[in-house]
Amino acid sequence: MKLCIALDLPSAKENLKIVEASLGKDVWLKVGFRSFIRDGAQFLKEIKIINPNAKIFLDLKLYDIPNTMADASEEIAALGVDMFNIHASAGKTAMRAVMERLGSLPYRPLVLAVTALTSFDDASFTKIYGASIETKATEFARMSFKAGLDGVVCSAYESRAIKRVTSDKFLTLTPGIRPFGEEKGDQSRVADLAIAKEMGVDFPVVGRAIYKDSNPAQKIEMILREIAKLES
């Protein structure tokens, strides 16, 4: 597992303190809507200035018509990020358009598809999508795999089933990770690191547990030690 730290704080300055806390550690950094809309591409450059070895996941969840998604994906690749995501429910045609466009570039970031947002519980998800989370998550994952994507965003609880219907090498990134059982907040399908490991998660995403700690650098180190222990 590779720890992915969510940079979701109210200002660039606060987020960059978390970047500083991650220096020298083998982690990914997730930049989402709030940070990117407020701070833009310059924020990505500032991350790289502080930590040139940082791996950046741009979490914008693209969802539009195929050509627009392909255009946006090309612009994202030009930012130099290492991974970004799109919505699987945009459909196979849109996902293939993205991958075909990126395939013509000298370098392409990893591309993940969002299956079911972790804020959903099964009842609210079924009301919108007409099927259970597990059913649709595996369906979306299979479609993403066939479209040539690198993996999906899902909860820890769908990760194992998704790998069974795709490949062990098909990546799963899971928000809603509370490393040591912290409160779930606005997420419904949360898990700790032990569950994430058991379910074969590749990228556990942690935010609140780190930036609400009085010593973020120490908390990151604790999480990395726990991951190492689980993988030993």
Secondary structure as UniProt FT lines:
FT   STRAND          4..7
FT   HELIX           12..21
FT   TURN            22..24
FT   STRAND          28..32
FT   HELIX           33..50
FT   TURN            52..53
FT   STRAND          55..62
FT   HELIX           66..78
FT   TURN            79..80
FT   STRAND          83..87
FT   HELIX           88..90
FT   HELIX           92..103
FT   STRAND          110..114
FT   TURN            118..119
FT   HELIX           122..129
FT   HELIX           133..146
FT   TURN            147..148
FT   STRAND          151..153
FT   HELIX           156..165
FT   TURN            168..169
FT   STRAND          171..174
FT   TURN            179..180
FT   TURN            185..186
FT   HELIX           193..198
FT   TURN            199..200
FT   STRAND          203..206
FT   HELIX           208..211
FT   HELIX           216..231
//
